[in-house]
Amino acid sequence: VAIIDAEAGASFYEGTEKGKNMVLVANSQSFKDFEEDLDDISENHQEYGIATFGLDSATKIKENLEETIMTIDEKREKKKGKSIDETNLSIRSRGRIKYVSKRLQNLKIDLSTKGINVVDIAQCKEIKEKQGDQFITIGYEPDMQKNSDHDYDVVLRSFTEKEPNGKVHYKA
């Protein structure tokens, strides 16, 4: 298993019995590190002996990309003497985010065509519908890049149920 870990959770399993199958854990918080990790896995997956590629979490990767690019846009506006409070992601910046997202998508497609399992973990967000004066939750979807829902064969939403006696059941 090779994991790009944007939440530093997988590192707890490195060197343990539960993490014995992990051949690579890339703790990527920065935009630059993330791009380097994509290149490394793309170029060296056979050398690492990767059978499964995981991303934890796709939500955090999306947020990190947006934050990094927004910071660049704010600096650009500040140099022009404008208020950073009114800064929005520029078209150029949205293009950069889309480019990196496509690189990730293409890596996952490339790995899967070579028989490597791809597992993405993402936070979920509610899908709401207005009924009368209120919004009602009608479902859930992964909080990821737009149109990413078309990339998956199976989507599982994990949740817990608690019995009155306090026993917790983990379900998907």
Buried (B, 14 or more C-beta within 10 A) or exposed (E): BBBBBBBEBBBEBBEEEEBEEBBBBBBBBEBEBBBEBBEBBEEEBEEBEBEBBBBBBBBBBBBBBBEBBBEBBBEBBEEEEEEEEEBEBBEEBEEBBEEBBEBBBEBBEBBBEEEBEBBBBBBBEEEEEEEEEEEEEEEBBBBBBEEBEEBBEEEEEEEEEEEEEEEEEEEE
